[in-house]
């Protein structure tokens, strides 16, 4: 039976707190009142079912109201999180929105008849220019299916009180919010995400027992903020993370730091939420994997001809299932990445003998180092223990001196005493093709909205510096 994301929370009523944000708390009754207010506004603008509404400058909690109000009206919400005018205009043009709302409106609620449309919202994936932005059309049922699966797997109940330390305009953050609301639990939303050292104070203030956040923030806490994790360890019952690379060194550290916590890890994309899903601390023998396919997904590894590969052979990751999105706003681009109903990703990996996914990285990040193909993630995994208190990344770029086709560059965030000689010594037992040629320190590594370090932006910055 097809249902909307609104339908899945419509019966959750009462005075219990649903959402806490910026010293204001909304009971489930008040949450529905706010949803009805925004739905009233949409109706007053004569927005019809199946149309899209772009929104900007909404707080996280206002964005939540708009998602569910849109679902109640059969309208798809498109968050526009960009400040840069070119990217914002590019997102608006490709969204084909019937209305653009630049600040949250205030109106009295009315009773709104529930409508339904397959598309729940449009999420824009990362891109360095407006022409590279991809609008991903998430489906109502896809969100419901995967969130119900997560709740079943994590064995959550209405007692869950989760700090969602992630962007709500991203599939990961909203997925966690919807899961908690479906269970009748409580969401805590931070006012800003730039300081992971605020996690323990928010946990204490709102009596949380669950946390969801990106692997990059957990890695940062394990490097410079272990006291933050220690402060929440006794009360943290559930932790959910994933969607980007999380080195096994940090995974083991996380399990050791949170011995009482059930830690769930996943591999996923904006196009397909929670492709894999497993409980990390109960499967430490699979610590280097992303887990098996979730209940809502199928996985296979294919070669360049599209043929399925056997276990342990590396190739492109292909996905299908109810968690797969409806497509892109650019229909031609979407169909170019489909093959017999399978979505062919830009990610590389392999399946082990039990069907657990080993993720190797993105195919477009591969460095062609004098004819040898090297993935930067392979190098980074070997340098984790050398940079214990600094975030860093590895990437390939054209050799400015034109001596080689490309060079391997190591970029470190903040001050470090580690030199390129120290790196070479640390990698002395590693193939020479895995050794960086240049080391740069940056005050801050640019990141995407989901917290992932952007190699593309770093490469662009370094190229501009060389041109000067």
C-alpha positions, 0 to 999 in steps of 0.5 A: 500500500502506497503511503506518504511520509506524512501518513506514517506520522499522522497518528502520532499525537499528544503532549509528548515532545516530538522536536527540540530546537533552539530552546523551543520544544514542540509536542506532537500536537504542536508539531502537527499544528505547525505542519498544518500552518505551512500546508495552509500557506501552500493551499493559499498559493494555489499550489497543486499536487505534484508541483514543487516548492523551493525553500531557502533560509529555513531553520532545520525545524522549519524545514521539517515542518515544510517536508511533512506539510508538502507531503500532506498536500501532495507537494514536493519540497526542494531545499535550496541550501546554497549561498552562492548566487550562481549555484542557487540560481542553477538549483532553482532553474533545474528544480522547475519549482512553482514557488520559491519561498525565501523565508518561513511564513506565518499563518493560522492553520486550517484542516487540510485534506491529505493528498498524495504524490509519489515524490516527497522532496528533491535533494541536491547532491554536491557539485562545484558549479551549478551545471554539476548539481544533481537534483535527486527525487526521493520517493515517499515510499522509499523513505518510509520503507528504509526508515521502517527497516532501520527501526526494526533493525535497531529495535527502537521504541518511543523512548528514543531521544536522538540528537540528529547532528546532521543537515536536514536538507540531506537524505541522511539527516532527514532519514534519521528524523523520520525514523524517530518520528515514526517510532513516536520518539523525540528529535533534538536538532542543533542550531549549528553543525560546525562544532561537534564539541557541543554534542555532550552539552546537548546530550545532557540538556535534552537527556538524549540516548541516541546520536546520528552524525557523519563519520567525519565528525566521529573521526574528529571526536576520536582525534581531538574530543574523546572526552565528549564521547566519554561524557555521553558513553553511559547514556548513549544506547544507539548510534547511527553513522555512515554514507561516507568513508570511515576508516576501520581504525576509527571504527575500532576506536569508536567501539572501544570508546562506546562499549555500551552503545549499539553502533549501526553503520551503513553505505548509501547515497542520495540516490539510495538511502541505506543500501547496506546496514549492519550493527558494527560492534556485533560484527567486528570480524566485518569491521572493514566492510560496509555490511550486507545489503539492507532489506530494501536493497539489492547489490551487485558488482559489475565490470566495464561491460556490465557483467556481474562479478564474483566475490572478491573481484572489484568493480562498479557498485550497482543498486536496485530496490525500494530505497532507490530514488525516482530519478534525477530532475535531469531525466536523460542523465538518470537513464544514462546511469540505469541498466536493466533497472539497476542504478550504476554508481560511480563507486568502486568495491567488491562483495566478500563470500557472505555478500558484505560490501567492501567499499574502495572509493569513487571511481572518479577519484582514482589517480592515474600515477604514471600508468598505475591506478591508485585510489586515494582512500587506499593511501589515506587508510595507511596514514590514519595512525600518523595523523592522529590529531589532524584531518587530512585527505589525499588527491591526485592532480596534474603535475605543475612542473609537467614532469609527470602526468600527475602527482599525489598530493597530501593535504593536512588541516591545521598545523602539523610537524609531520613532513613529507620525509616522515610520510615516506618513512611511515610508508616505507613498506608500501609500494612507491606508487602509494607515496604522496609527492607533495604535502600542503597544510590548509587552515581548513579543509573544504567540506560538503554540506554532509561534512565530507571533505571535498577533494574537488574544491581542494584541487580547484584551490591548489590549481588556482594557487599554482596559476598565480 
